[in-house]
Amino acid sequence: MKTEFLLFFLSFFLCCVYSSNPGVIPSHLVSVAIPVFVNNTLEPLLEENLTKSVVYVFQKDNTLQVRTEDQATSILKGEIIEYKKDIYSWDESERVKEYKLTLQVKITFFDLVENKERVKDKIISESVIYPIIDSDGNQLDDEQEENNNKIILIERISQEILNSIFGDW
């Protein structure tokens, strides 16, 4: 159920993705393979959800066609190196008011045609702050709010990965 919920919201939020401005991509790079990201955190399914999101962002952008590694002219490898949830603020009663989620990944983009790294071990980090107490002082469902904001975080970092690939040359 959680996975279905995450995928529903992930697809909903990704509808708002904007396209990068390619133009510096070598003409021989026409496709990309995106294997499942390595997950070095304890957060389950994060690698699957992030990889699906990155694939979706690349498909929507349509600058590089997503292909299998044996058919691609480039490969994007990613590693999730941090996912954390920290207390961000408290209310007057010393109850947690807001949390901050942080997701950090390391990516490498390899040109399979020229056999060289185009982006190497680039660290990308995104954060989102969300309330768990509403404006009336009522406690919100913390798990639900974390899941909703994890989707936003995944969408942001997916777009940043795309922008990094096209902007780092």
Secondary structure, DSSP 4 states (H G I P E B T S, - for coil): -HHHHHHHHHHHHHTT-------SS-TT--EEB-PPPEE-SS-TTHHHHHHHHHHHHHHHH-SSEE--TTT-SEEEEEEEEEEEEEEEEE-TTS-EEEEEEEEEEEEEEEETTTTEEEEEEEEEEEEEEEESB-TTSPBP-HHHHHHHHHHHHHHHHHHHHHHHHHH--
